[in-house]
Amino acid sequence: MSRIGKMPIILPANVTLDQATDGTVIVTGPKGTLRQWVDSCIKVTKGESEGKTVVTLERDNDEKEVRAKHGLYRALIANMVKGVTEGYSKSLVVNGVGFKVAVTGNKINMNLGLSHPVNVEIPQGLTVTVPNTNEIKIDGIDKTAVGQFAADVKAIKPIEPYHGYGIRYSTEEVHLKEIKKAGKKK
């Protein structure tokens, strides 16, 4: 049995989980509402245990594909519960001479040493703030949307390995290469 799939999900008091007839699970909390379609081979049940609302997932059979989906949907629903209560956040650091970042309206304006400024539209449901000119903070309730947008912004200017210029996650370590040196003649 899937170790992740069999773990119960404990719902906080201010979070509700509902199921639609088309197999969609709807999680509502103080920060918003998220929806996730669940395959018909996985059964989502809600019950009470020790005064707490508990969600468990069960699978129809033990086929390899169904076992994989068991853990997947349990993790997705757990991420939804965390998202509507706490939310998710990613921080990016912009490093380079003359590199600047600003938010105007629903766009991020970036000067990244290119011949033109780069403007990126912020997806709906995400909040982007710029604490200083070299840092970007992305917040939202959907873990996949926050992570994908952070990866898209990071891909605009990858880290250069000799000086460390570019966009990186704040938790990412940059290993710089040693600069080539001229050889001595004998």
VENLIN-V433405 format. One record per residue. RES is the residue in three letters. PSI is psi in whole degrees, 0 to 359 (999 if undefined). Layout:
BEGIN
res=RES psi=PSI
res=RES psi=PSI
END
This chain:
BEGIN
res=MET psi=147
res=SER psi=126
res=ARG psi=323
res=ILE psi=317
res=GLY psi=328
res=LYS psi=350
res=MET psi=134
res=PRO psi=155
res=ILE psi=120
res=ILE psi=121
res=LEU psi=130
res=PRO psi=166
res=ALA psi=329
res=ASN psi=15
res=VAL psi=135
res=THR psi=147
res=LEU psi=125
res=ASP psi=158
res=GLN psi=133
res=ALA psi=166
res=THR psi=339
res=ASP psi=10
res=GLY psi=11
res=THR psi=135
res=VAL psi=130
res=ILE psi=120
res=VAL psi=124
res=THR psi=134
res=GLY psi=189
res=PRO psi=334
res=LYS psi=347
res=GLY psi=196
res=THR psi=137
res=LEU psi=148
res=ARG psi=145
res=GLN psi=126
res=TRP psi=137
res=VAL psi=132
res=ASP psi=151
res=SER psi=344
res=CYS psi=351
res=ILE psi=128
res=LYS psi=124
res=VAL psi=123
res=THR psi=144
res=LYS psi=132
res=GLY psi=183
res=GLU psi=140
res=SER psi=117
res=GLU psi=40
res=GLY psi=5
res=LYS psi=149
res=THR psi=127
res=VAL psi=135
res=VAL psi=130
res=THR psi=152
res=LEU psi=136
res=GLU psi=149
res=ARG psi=158
res=ASP psi=317
res=ASN psi=184
res=ASP psi=29
res=GLU psi=153
res=LYS psi=316
res=GLU psi=321
res=VAL psi=322
res=ARG psi=322
res=ALA psi=318
res=LYS psi=331
res=HIS psi=309
res=GLY psi=324
res=LEU psi=307
res=TYR psi=328
res=ARG psi=317
res=ALA psi=320
res=LEU psi=317
res=ILE psi=321
res=ALA psi=321
res=ASN psi=325
res=MET psi=317
res=VAL psi=316
res=LYS psi=322
res=GLY psi=318
res=VAL psi=348
res=THR psi=309
res=GLU psi=322
res=GLY psi=171
res=TYR psi=154
res=SER psi=143
res=LYS psi=139
res=SER psi=135
res=LEU psi=145
res=VAL psi=131
res=VAL psi=119
res=ASN psi=124
res=GLY psi=159
res=VAL psi=120
res=GLY psi=5
res=PHE psi=129
res=LYS psi=152
res=VAL psi=140
res=ALA psi=153
res=VAL psi=127
res=THR psi=116
res=GLY psi=236
res=ASN psi=33
res=LYS psi=149
res=ILE psi=124
res=ASN psi=122
res=MET psi=131
res=ASN psi=110
res=LEU psi=29
res=GLY psi=11
res=LEU psi=175
res=SER psi=352
res=HIS psi=154
res=PRO psi=149
res=VAL psi=126
res=ASN psi=126
res=VAL psi=129
res=GLU psi=136
res=ILE psi=126
res=PRO psi=153
res=GLN psi=139
res=GLY psi=351
res=LEU psi=149
res=THR psi=126
res=VAL psi=128
res=THR psi=155
res=VAL psi=94
res=PRO psi=322
res=ASN psi=178
res=THR psi=351
res=ASN psi=23
res=GLU psi=140
res=ILE psi=131
res=LYS psi=124
res=ILE psi=124
res=ASP psi=150
res=GLY psi=174
res=ILE psi=341
res=ASP psi=114
res=LYS psi=318
res=THR psi=322
res=ALA psi=319
res=VAL psi=313
res=GLY psi=320
res=GLN psi=318
res=PHE psi=321
res=ALA psi=319
res=ALA psi=323
res=ASP psi=318
res=VAL psi=318
res=LYS psi=325
res=ALA psi=346
res=ILE psi=318
res=LYS psi=87
res=PRO psi=159
res=ILE psi=132
res=GLU psi=129
res=PRO psi=348
res=TYR psi=326
res=HIS psi=344
res=GLY psi=18
res=TYR psi=143
res=GLY psi=193
res=ILE psi=132
res=ARG psi=163
res=TYR psi=151
res=SER psi=336
res=THR psi=356
res=GLU psi=136
res=GLU psi=137
res=VAL psi=121
res=HIS psi=109
res=LEU psi=142
res=LYS psi=153
res=GLU psi=136
res=ILE psi=139
res=LYS psi=139
res=LYS psi=148
res=ALA psi=136
res=GLY psi=152
res=LYS psi=139
res=LYS psi=142
res=LYS psi=999
END
